[in-house]
Amino acid sequence: MKFLIRNKMTTIIFAILLSTICILLYFVFNLYSKLDALYKQIDLASDVEQRSVLLVQSLVVKYSQILNRLKRVDRRGSFESDDEVGFVFKTIKETIETLVEELRILENKLQEADGNDGTGND
């Protein structure tokens, strides 16, 4: 009789330990898969950030080129001095200058964010 009680107790302890090990293995596997998905999202976000920096830089260059072309076209100020054409010309010129300025600010912010990787180590 003692042998059967001891054997049942051993079986119960073994079942509890085996169940605990299975549950812990599930948790480890689940956390590992979530961590892997997180790393993939971080890589994707890094790629998107790099592409957005390149886009902003190319937009700054393009708008600067457009602004320089506008200034070359109106080097004598004839468009700017005309009432109707001058208003449109000035509006276009001011809009492009504002865009260039805002894109440069955004470019600086992106470069600062890229330089500060969030680790706290400057």
LUMROMAR-977462 format. One line per field, with one value per residue (C-alpha): y, x, z. Coordinates in pm, 1 decimal. Example, Ala and Ser with C-alpha at 12.3 -4.5 7.8 and 13.67 -1.06 7.14 Angstrom:
north	[-450.0 | -106.0]
east	[1230.0 | 1367.0]
up	[780.0 | 714.0]
//
This chain:
north	[0.0 | 244.4 | 167.7 | 261.4 | 589.3 | 674.5 | 579.4 | 793.1 | 1083.3 | 1051.7 | 1037.8 | 1348.9 | 1541.4 | 1429.1 | 1539.5 | 1878.5 | 1929.5 | 1819.6 | 2053.6 | 2341.2 | 2276.9 | 2268.7 | 2594.4 | 2763.0 | 2640.6 | 2788.1 | 3122.4 | 3126.1 | 3040.8 | 3302.2 | 3574.1 | 3480.1 | 3508.6 | 3848.1 | 3967.0 | 3851.7 | 4041.4 | 4350.5 | 4334.3 | 4309.9 | 4619.0 | 4808.4 | 4719.5 | 4830.3 | 5160.2 | 5220.8 | 5165.9 | 5401.8 | 5665.7 | 5643.1 | 5675.0 | 5972.7 | 6149.0 | 6093.1 | 6218.6 | 6536.3 | 6598.6 | 6554.6 | 6783.0 | 7053.2 | 7027.3 | 7032.1 | 7326.3 | 7516.8 | 7456.7 | 7576.0 | 7888.1 | 7960.7 | 7917.0 | 8157.4 | 8412.6 | 8368.3 | 8409.8 | 8731.0 | 8863.2 | 9210.0 | 9208.4 | 9252.4 | 8977.3 | 9088.8 | 9449.7 | 9367.4 | 9387.5 | 9071.2 | 8859.0 | 8998.6 | 8882.5 | 8526.2 | 8534.4 | 8659.0 | 8400.3 | 8117.6 | 8248.9 | 8287.2 | 7942.5 | 7777.6 | 7968.2 | 7858.4 | 7497.7 | 7500.2 | 7647.9 | 7395.5 | 7105.5 | 7215.7 | 7229.7 | 6882.4 | 6758.1 | 6891.3 | 6725.8 | 6394.7 | 6417.1 | 6497.3 | 6202.0 | 5981.4 | 6102.1 | 6041.5 | 5670.4 | 5663.7 | 5490.2 | 5799.1 | 5777.3 | 6097.2]
east	[0.0 | 280.1 | 436.6 | 116.3 | 79.8 | 443.4 | 408.1 | 93.1 | 265.9 | 565.9 | 334.8 | 147.6 | 471.1 | 606.8 | 284.7 | 295.2 | 660.8 | 601.1 | 299.6 | 503.3 | 787.4 | 543.8 | 380.9 | 720.2 | 834.3 | 517.7 | 585.9 | 946.2 | 844.6 | 566.8 | 799.0 | 1065.7 | 822.2 | 703.3 | 1061.7 | 1139.5 | 836.1 | 948.4 | 1295.9 | 1139.8 | 927.8 | 1234.1 | 1422.4 | 1125.1 | 1097.7 | 1468.9 | 1437.8 | 1140.1 | 1329.2 | 1629.7 | 1406.6 | 1223.3 | 1554.1 | 1659.7 | 1321.5 | 1344.3 | 1698.3 | 1599.5 | 1296.8 | 1519.4 | 1748.7 | 1460.2 | 1280.5 | 1606.6 | 1667.4 | 1314.8 | 1365.8 | 1696.7 | 1530.2 | 1253.6 | 1511.4 | 1702.3 | 1385.0 | 1302.8 | 1657.1 | 1541.1 | 1238.0 | 990.5 | 755.7 | 771.5 | 690.7 | 383.4 | 63.8 | -121.3 | 175.8 | 379.3 | 126.6 | 131.8 | 509.7 | 560.7 | 316.3 | 494.5 | 832.6 | 726.6 | 564.1 | 878.5 | 1096.7 | 869.3 | 877.4 | 1255.2 | 1284.2 | 1040.5 | 1209.6 | 1548.8 | 1406.5 | 1259.2 | 1588.9 | 1774.6 | 1524.1 | 1559.7 | 1937.3 | 1924.3 | 1691.3 | 1924.6 | 2221.5 | 2033.3 | 1957.8 | 1761.1 | 2030.0 | 2109.6 | 2473.7 | 2569.1]
up	[0.0 | 86.1 | -246.7 | -434.4 | -243.8 | -304.7 | -671.0 | -711.0 | -539.6 | -770.6 | -1071.5 | -958.9 | -897.0 | -1232.5 | -1407.6 | -1236.1 | -1329.1 | -1687.7 | -1716.8 | -1571.8 | -1816.6 | -2111.5 | -2001.2 | -1957.0 | -2299.1 | -2451.7 | -2281.8 | -2402.9 | -2759.5 | -2753.8 | -2622.7 | -2875.7 | -3166.5 | -3039.2 | -3003.8 | -3357.6 | -3490.7 | -3298.5 | -3452.9 | -3798.4 | -3727.4 | -3605.1 | -3923.9 | -4132.9 | -3941.9 | -3987.8 | -4363.2 | -4381.6 | -4183.5 | -4415.2 | -4721.9 | -4572.2 | -4501.2 | -4861.8 | -4983.6 | -4775.3 | -4894.2 | -5258.4 | -5211.2 | -5062.4 | -5364.0 | -5615.0 | -5455.2 | -5426.4 | -5796.5 | -5879.3 | -5668.5 | -5842.8 | -6183.0 | -6082.8 | -5975.2 | -6302.4 | -6508.8 | -6324.6 | -6292.7 | -6403.3 | -6173.3 | -6459.3 | -6339.8 | -5982.0 | -6066.7 | -6279.5 | -6072.5 | -6174.4 | -6274.8 | -5987.1 | -5730.4 | -5865.4 | -5903.3 | -5548.0 | -5413.0 | -5593.1 | -5483.6 | -5119.2 | -5118.9 | -5251.9 | -5004.8 | -4719.9 | -4840.8 | -4863.8 | -4515.9 | -4364.6 | -4542.5 | -4411.1 | -4058.6 | -4106.0 | -4248.0 | -3943.5 | -3708.0 | -3890.6 | -3877.6 | -3505.6 | -3449.3 | -3651.3 | -3445.7 | -3121.4 | -3142.0 | -2819.0 | -2614.4 | -2413.6 | -2515.8 | -2691.5]
//
